């Protein structure tokens, strides 16, 4: 399993424990507030926050409906670093260290007038109105 650790402007392929600790410690709540470690867009663990204010964790396992976030939003750096390092090592024990809550996937509903069919109907109505007005 190949993992990538990313922040807003950096990326590390298969990071070691020291790199993970350094990156997480650099989250300052200003420009650097987010770090993600994962296989891809659907399988990852992510942290947001700062060393001073604490961190919130989130993870996703393969689908949009398998997404979870930590109940606590002010986790300490040491705990977050431990979770990331265990995740990178392929250990499953990181899940038991945090209390998680499921984040359900809610599909966005698109109004009919924001679809290509809606645009076509609206365009046809506008063209008809212009044609009738010019007569």
N, C-alpha and C positions, 0 to 999 in steps of 0.2 A: 504494500500500500504506500503510494507516494503522497506525501503531505506537503502543503505549501502554507507558510505563515505570511500573512499580508497585513499591511497597515495602509493608510491612505496613499503613501508614496513609496513604500518599499515592499519587497517580496523575498522570501527565503525558501528555497527548495529543501525539503527534509531537514528542518532545523534541529539542532541538538538542544539539550536542556539549558545550556548557558545562553544560547541565542534567544530561546523562548523567554527566559528570565529577564534578559536585557531589554527585549522589545516591550514586554509588559510593564517593566519598571519605567519605561520612557513615556507611557501614556500620561499626559499632563492635564487633560481636560480642556486644553486650548485647541491647538492645531491637531494634536494627536489624541484621539478619543476612542479609537476602534481598532481591534486586532482580531483576525480570523485565522483559524488553523483548520484545514480540511482537505478533503480529496477533490472537491469540486463545489459547484453551486448548490447542490442538494444535500451534501453530507459535510458537516462542519461543526466546530464549536467556536463561539464568538464572544468577545468581551467588549463592553463599552463602559466608559467612565474615566476616572483618574485615580492616581495613588492617594491623593488627599481626600477625595469625597467617597471613595470606594467604587466597586465595580458591580455591574449586572452581567450575568452570563446567559447565554442562549445556545441551544444546539438543535440541529436538524439531522434526521437520519433517512435520507433517500427520497422523501416526498414532502410536499408542502404541508400535508396534514400531520406529519410526524415532527412537529416543531415544539420545542419546550423552552421555557425561560425560568431563571431562578426566582424564587419568591422574594428573596432579599435582593435589594438593589445597591447595597453598600458592603459587598464582600471585600475582605482585606486582600492585599496584593499576594501574600503568601498562599492563601487558599486558591486564588485564581491561578497562580503560577503552578501549583501542584496539580490542579485539574488539567491544565494545558499539557504539562509534562507527562502525566499519566495517559492522556489521550494520544499524544505523540508516540508513546511506547506501546500502544495497542492494549493497554489495560482497561478493563471495564469498571474497575472500582471507583473511578471518578464520579460516576452517576450517583453512588450512594452517599457521597460527601456533601451533597447539596440537596435542598428541598426544591423540587421542580413542579411547575404547573404547565399543563398543555395549552398551547396557543392554537386554537382551531383555525383552519384555513377557510376563509369566507370568500367565495368567488364573487368578484365585482359584477354587479348587474349593469348591463349596457342598455341604455334607452334606445328605442327603435330609431329615433332620429339621429343617433350617433353611429349608425351602421351604413354600409354602402347602399343598401336598399332604401333606407331613410333618406340619404342624400339624393338618390336618384328620384324619389318621389317628390321631394321638396323642389329639386331643380325642375322637374316637369311642371309642377304647379306654378313656379315663378315664370317659366317660359310661356305657359298658357295665359297667365295674367297679363304679361307684357303684350302678347299677341292680341288679346281681347281689348286691351286698353288702346292699342295703336289702331284698331279698326275703327 
